[in-house]
Amino acid sequence: MAARMMLWALAALLAPPLAAASLPDPTALPKSLSSVPAGASSEEAGLAWVRVDGPRSIAWYGGTTVKVGDSVVGGRVVAIREDHIVISGKDGRRTVYLLDRSIAPQSRTRLPAR
């Protein structure tokens, strides 16, 4: 009887993690944006998001987070802006814009001086 109770207790403890393993990740990009066709470059993977915070700015490009100075396919990230990043390489500079153009940069309106 005690062994059966222990078995039920163990099953009850293991059930929630096993059920959670089958749930989708709510923070993951949609498959249409996150899956990169075979042979595609990171530019084709696109720029999914940016976080502008001065020298700590980061962006999600080519399936990974990047910051200014990081190496990517085709060069180095030289700037991170509100709706794009700039990559400089041997072929010159190129700008990569956000995948979803409907995401408009937040306007920074100045408050009137008193």
HELIX and SHEET records of a PDB file:
HELIX    1   1 ALA A    2  ALA A   20  1                                  19    
HELIX    2   2 LYS A   31  SER A   34  1                                   4    
HELIX    3   3 SER A   42  ALA A   45  1                                   4    
HELIX    4   4 GLY A   54  ARG A   56  5                                   3    
SHEET    1   A 3 LEU A  47  ARG A  51  0                                        
SHEET    2   A 3 ILE A  58  TYR A  61 -1                                        
SHEET    3   A 3 THR A  64  LYS A  67 -1                                        
SHEET    1   B 4 SER A  71  VAL A  72  0                                        
SHEET    2   B 4 GLY A  75  ILE A  80 -1                                        
SHEET    3   B 4 HIS A  84  GLY A  89 -1                                        
SHEET    4   B 4 GLY A  92  TYR A  97 -1                                        
END                                                                             
